[in-house]
Amino acid sequence: MRKVIGILLLGSVLFLAACGSNEKSPETTKEKMTLQLDEKNIEADKNDIFTVTGKTIPKASISIGDVSVDADKKGKFELMHVYEGDKSYKIVASKKGLNDKSATVHVTQPADVKDAKQKAENTAKQKAQQEIEAKAKPNAAKISFAMLQKDPDKYARVAYYIEGQVAEVVNDGPTIYLKVNMTQESGTWKDLVTVIYTGTTDAKKGDIIEVYGTIYGTYAYDGPNGATITMPGITASLIRVVK
């Protein structure tokens, strides 16, 4: 009887050992992140969108910045992103418990698409400028400085025109601020407003200028003694030096 039991125990040990030898160790079964891109040089379309496709491990997350998609059951993915200019974009594949994998794609836009887009932007800009100019002088005749000074915010974004003398020019990077007296009386200029212009101009102190744009509303800035100074502001889209 003892011999039978011993044989049975030995058989069990051998069976368990055999089963154990067939099991894969954690090192051999652990999933590893992969990332393969179908194309590394991509063109953006006319709508400023480009698409990255490729393959990774199933259910991994693929991202460019804060835009991401999940790969399907076979690891395939398609990620669309806004074109931000000709440059390289970093693609990152990630999944909880695994190290991230990254790759880069270089994105460009065909020259004909860029040219068409630039032409459309220029046309739209010219049309907008023409509309402002057409409305600016009639609105200026209706809205006096007294009305503007009383409540600048009431007329915010209304097309407007002034002719005046530059009292001061302040350059602040891409934006230029001109203090302009917009009313001429007995050979002198008065009624100060601030003209805000993003661009370049030859206007300098003492020049007479024409300004086409829209009413900004109340423009406020810190004076020399720290007090807040307010006055009407004009956002210029066009400045012409008259003399």
Buried (B, 14 or more C-beta within 10 A) or exposed (E): EEEEEEEEEEEEEEEEEEEEEEEEEEEEEEEEBBBEBBEEEBEBEEEBEBBBBBBBBBEBBBBBEEEEBEBEEEBEBEBEBEBEEEEEBEBBBBBEEBEEBEBEBEBBBEEEBBEEBEEEEEEEEEEEBEEBBEBBBEBBEEBEBEEBBEEBEEBBEBBBBBBBBBBEBEEEEEEBBBBBBBBBEEEEBEBBBBBBBEEEBEBEEEBBBBBBBBBBBBBEEEEEEEEEEEBBBBBBBBBEEEE
